[in-house]
Amino acid sequence: MDAQEITAKLREAIDLEDVFVKTDGSHVEVIAVGAVFADVPRVKQQQMIYAPLNAAIADGSIHALSIKAYTPEQWRRDKLLNQPS
């Protein structure tokens, strides 16, 4: 499963403001940004990302999945903190 397919699945299933997907074979990194994550525990946020990808995880298309979920406010703050000075 490529990055575009994963992005499409996530956007279809979750109301996201932005999503960034990086793949390296069957290893996938997802950064998801959406108001839907506000006041939601981290475990629940990750479950929201896993759910639309379960079939790909089950069939081995995705072997390892790294997830970072942010609200738009958290994402803006995180980007500012991680910019080179």
N, CA, C and O of each residue as an XYZ file, in Angstrom:
340
protein
N       0.853     -1.167      0.000
C       0.000      0.000      0.000
C       0.905      1.237      0.000
O       1.805      1.361      0.831
N       0.652      2.144     -0.938
C       1.511      3.331     -1.015
C       0.930      4.500     -0.215
O      -0.192      4.437      0.286
N       1.717      5.551     -0.114
C       1.347      6.704      0.714
C       0.039      7.345      0.252
O      -0.766      7.767      1.083
N      -0.181      7.423     -1.049
C      -1.413      8.035     -1.557
C      -2.645      7.225     -1.169
O      -3.677      7.796     -0.818
N      -2.543      5.903     -1.229
C      -3.669      5.042     -0.840
C      -3.980      5.195      0.647
O      -5.143      5.270      1.044
N      -2.940      5.239      1.453
C      -3.119      5.384      2.898
C      -3.743      6.742      3.203
O      -4.671      6.840      4.006
N      -3.234      7.779      2.563
C      -3.783      9.126      2.751
C      -5.261      9.153      2.394
O      -6.070      9.712      3.134
N      -5.617      8.552      1.260
C      -7.017      8.538      0.815
C      -7.901      7.805      1.815
O      -8.991      8.278      2.138
N      -7.444      6.653      2.312
C      -8.227      5.884      3.288
C      -8.468      6.691      4.567
O      -9.575      6.707      5.105
N      -7.423      7.353      5.038
C      -7.547      8.133      6.266
C      -8.469      9.332      6.072
O      -9.301      9.622      6.932
N      -8.326     10.026      4.955
C      -9.178     11.200      4.686
C     -10.642     10.793      4.518
O     -11.549     11.535      4.895
N     -10.860      9.616      3.951
C     -12.220      9.114      3.753
C     -12.886      8.763      5.085
O     -14.084      8.981      5.270
N     -12.090      8.217      6.010
C     -12.639      7.708      7.268
C     -12.692      8.745      8.389
O     -13.533      8.656      9.283
N     -11.786      9.733      8.336
C     -11.651     10.690      9.439
C     -11.637     12.098      8.862
O     -11.054     12.344      7.806
N     -12.286     13.018      9.567
C     -12.298     14.415      9.146
C     -10.963     15.052      9.548
O     -10.815     15.544     10.667
N      -9.997     15.039      8.627
C      -8.662     15.548      8.912
C      -8.403     16.849      8.173
O      -8.802     17.019      7.021
N      -7.736     17.752      8.849
C      -7.316     19.005      8.221
C      -6.107     18.741      7.330
O      -5.980     19.314      6.248
N      -5.227     17.870      7.798
C      -4.028     17.534      7.046
C      -3.577     16.136      7.432
O      -3.824     15.681      8.548
N      -2.921     15.464      6.514
C      -2.345     14.154      6.809
C      -1.068     14.011      5.987
O      -1.032     14.330      4.798
N      -0.026     13.523      6.652
C       1.259     13.307      6.005
C       1.618     11.833      6.201
O       1.603     11.329      7.324
N       1.938     11.155      5.112
C       2.250      9.734      5.180
C       3.599      9.499      4.510
O       3.856      9.969      3.402
N       4.442      8.768      5.205
C       5.753      8.395      4.675
C       5.847      6.878      4.738
O       5.586      6.276      5.780
N       6.219      6.262      3.621
C       6.336      4.808      3.611
C       7.771      4.394      3.282
O       8.482      5.064      2.533
N       8.155      3.288      3.859
C       9.442      2.651      3.566
C       9.150      1.163      3.542
O       9.287      0.475      4.553
N       8.747      0.671      2.375
C       8.301     -0.712      2.274
C       7.000     -0.868      3.037
O       6.023     -0.169      2.764
N       6.988     -1.789      3.996
C       5.772     -2.019      4.779
C       5.755     -1.224      6.088
O       4.882     -1.417      6.935
N       6.730     -0.331      6.238
C       6.791      0.531      7.424
C       6.186      1.887      7.054
O       6.557      2.500      6.053
N       5.258      2.332      7.877
C       4.498      3.546      7.568
C       4.534      4.510      8.741
O       4.370      4.110      9.894
N       4.751      5.788      8.436
C       4.674      6.852      9.430
C       3.522      7.765      9.035
O       3.431      8.204      7.889
N       2.640      8.048      9.995
C       1.486      8.905      9.745
C       1.501     10.070     10.728
O       1.646      9.884     11.936
N       1.348     11.271     10.184
C       1.074     12.450     10.996
C      -0.303     12.914     10.561
O      -0.510     13.272      9.402
N      -1.241     12.907     11.496
C      -2.618     13.287     11.200
C      -2.977     14.516     12.016
O      -2.695     14.588     13.212
N      -3.606     15.488     11.352
C      -3.978     16.741     12.001
C      -5.468     16.968     11.804
O      -5.961     17.009     10.678
N      -6.181     17.115     12.926
C      -7.609     17.373     12.822
C      -8.220     17.751     14.159
O      -7.763     17.316     15.216
N      -9.247     18.557     14.093
C      -9.962     18.953     15.302
C     -10.614     17.752     15.968
O     -10.931     17.793     17.157
N     -10.813     16.694     15.212
C     -11.429     15.475     15.722
C     -10.627     14.873     16.892
O     -11.169     14.095     17.678
N      -9.353     15.229     17.005
C      -8.504     14.681     18.065
C      -8.572     15.476     19.374
O      -7.984     15.067     20.375
N      -9.280     16.597     19.373
C      -9.377     17.433     20.573
C     -10.085     16.668     21.691
O     -11.120     16.040     21.467
N      -9.526     16.727     22.868
C     -10.109     16.095     24.062
C     -10.298     14.586     23.924
O     -11.154     14.001     24.588
N      -9.498     13.958     23.062
C      -9.557     12.507     22.873
C      -8.250     11.926     23.397
O      -7.177     12.394     23.017
N      -8.318     10.912     24.263
C      -7.081     10.306     24.780
C      -6.207      9.757     23.640
O      -6.708      9.342     22.595
N      -4.911      9.770     23.870
C      -3.951      9.341     22.845
C      -4.254      7.945     22.301
O      -4.160      7.722     21.094
N      -4.612      7.011     23.169
C      -4.914      5.649     22.714
C      -6.093      5.666     21.742
O      -6.062      4.988     20.715
N      -7.116      6.429     22.061
C      -8.283      6.539     21.187
C      -7.906      7.200     19.853
O      -8.416      6.809     18.803
N      -7.020      8.192     19.893
C      -6.552      8.829     18.660
C      -5.886      7.794     17.755
O      -6.142      7.744     16.552
N      -5.034      6.976     18.352
C      -4.341      5.952     17.564
C      -5.319      4.920     17.028
O      -5.171      4.460     15.895
N      -6.315      4.548     17.821
C      -7.331      3.609     17.350
C      -8.092      4.180     16.160
O      -8.465      3.445     15.245
N      -8.324      5.493     16.174
C      -9.017      6.145     15.059
C      -8.207      6.018     13.765
O      -8.779      5.869     12.685
N      -6.875      6.077     13.875
C      -5.999      5.948     12.710
C      -5.888      4.478     12.282
O      -5.909      4.172     11.090
N      -5.771      3.580     13.255
C      -5.661      2.154     12.945
C      -6.891      1.612     12.219
O      -6.763      0.828     11.279
N      -8.072      2.026     12.651
C      -9.319      1.436     12.147
C      -9.402      1.359     10.617
O      -9.664      0.278     10.090
N      -9.190      2.462      9.882
C      -9.304      2.355      8.424
C      -8.149      1.590      7.774
O      -8.215      1.255      6.591
N      -7.098      1.315      8.537
C      -5.932      0.618      7.986
C      -5.855     -0.844      8.422
O      -4.910     -1.544      8.056
N      -6.835     -1.317      9.198
C      -6.798     -2.667      9.753
C      -6.615     -3.760      8.694
O      -5.854     -4.704      8.909
N      -7.297     -3.641      7.565
C      -7.182     -4.675      6.526
C      -5.751     -4.760      5.999
O      -5.230     -5.855      5.788
N      -5.115     -3.607      5.787
C      -3.736     -3.587      5.294
C      -2.764     -4.113      6.346
O      -1.755     -4.732      6.009
N      -3.067     -3.868      7.610
C      -2.230     -4.400      8.686
C      -2.394     -5.917      8.750
O      -1.415     -6.650      8.890
N      -3.630     -6.378      8.648
C      -3.916     -7.817      8.724
C      -3.288     -8.593      7.572
O      -2.812     -9.711      7.771
N      -3.279     -8.016      6.367
C      -2.721     -8.757      5.228
C      -1.215     -8.549      5.062
O      -0.609     -9.098      4.141
N      -0.608     -7.756      5.955
C       0.835     -7.572      5.934
C       1.312     -6.444      5.040
O       2.514     -6.188      4.973
N       0.409     -5.760      4.350
C       0.817     -4.620      3.522
C       1.463     -3.547      4.385
O       2.392     -2.860      3.962
N       0.949     -3.418      5.608
C       1.552     -2.523      6.596
C       2.036     -3.405      7.743
O       1.248     -4.080      8.406
N       3.340     -3.385      7.957
C       3.927     -4.207      9.015
C       4.130     -3.388     10.293
O       3.866     -3.863     11.398
N       4.602     -2.158     10.124
C       4.851     -1.284     11.269
C       4.208      0.063     10.991
O       4.319      0.600      9.889
N       3.531      0.607     12.004
C       2.811      1.863     11.836
C       3.151      2.801     12.982
O       2.903      2.490     14.146
N       3.720      3.951     12.644
C       4.023      4.996     13.613
C       2.989      6.099     13.429
O       2.763      6.570     12.315
N       2.364      6.507     14.531
C       1.273      7.479     14.453
C       1.557      8.670     15.352
O       1.940      8.519     16.512
N       1.361      9.859     14.792
C       1.359     11.090     15.574
C       0.082     11.821     15.193
O      -0.137     12.132     14.023
N      -0.758     12.092     16.179
C      -2.030     12.771     15.940
C      -2.026     14.100     16.683
O      -1.649     14.173     17.852
N      -2.448     15.140     15.990
C      -2.447     16.483     16.550
C      -3.771     17.189     16.264
O      -4.420     16.928     15.251
N      -4.156     18.073     17.157
C      -5.200     19.042     16.819
C      -4.497     20.114     15.982
O      -3.269     20.191     16.006
N      -5.235     20.936     15.250
C      -4.572     21.994     14.478
C      -3.718     22.913     15.350
O      -2.640     23.333     14.930
N      -4.184     23.229     16.553
C      -3.418     24.090     17.451
C      -2.123     23.416     17.902
O      -1.066     24.047     17.925
N      -2.209     22.135     18.260
C      -1.013     21.390     18.662
C      -0.016     21.313     17.514
O       1.191     21.427     17.726
N      -0.516     21.123     16.313
C       0.349     20.998     15.139
C       1.089     22.314     14.878
O       2.293     22.301     14.623
N       0.384     23.449     14.940
C       1.037     24.734     14.730
C       2.126     24.961     15.783
O       3.221     25.422     15.460
N       1.822     24.635     17.040
C       2.797     24.800     18.119
C       3.995     23.865     17.914
O       5.140     24.285     18.081
N       3.741     22.618     17.558
C       4.816     21.640     17.367
C       5.720     22.038     16.204
O       6.941     21.902     16.290
N       5.132     22.522     15.129
C       5.941     22.955     13.985
C       6.840     24.121     14.374
O       8.004     24.159     13.977
N       6.317     25.074     15.146
C       7.135     26.216     15.578
C       8.283     25.778     16.474
O       9.398     26.284     16.352
N       8.016     24.845     17.369
C       9.054     24.379     18.297
C      10.149     23.595     17.598
O      11.280     23.547     18.083
N       9.833     22.979     16.464
C      10.795     22.119     15.784
C      11.461     22.770     14.584
O      12.205     22.112     13.857
N      11.202     24.055     14.367
C      11.873     24.749     13.270
C      13.311     25.043     13.654
O      13.596     25.399     14.797
N      14.230     24.891     12.684
C      15.623     25.232     12.988
C      15.758     26.721     13.293
O      15.059     27.549     12.709
N      16.658     27.053     14.207
C      16.814     28.473     14.568
C      17.896     29.126     13.751
O      18.164     30.316     13.920
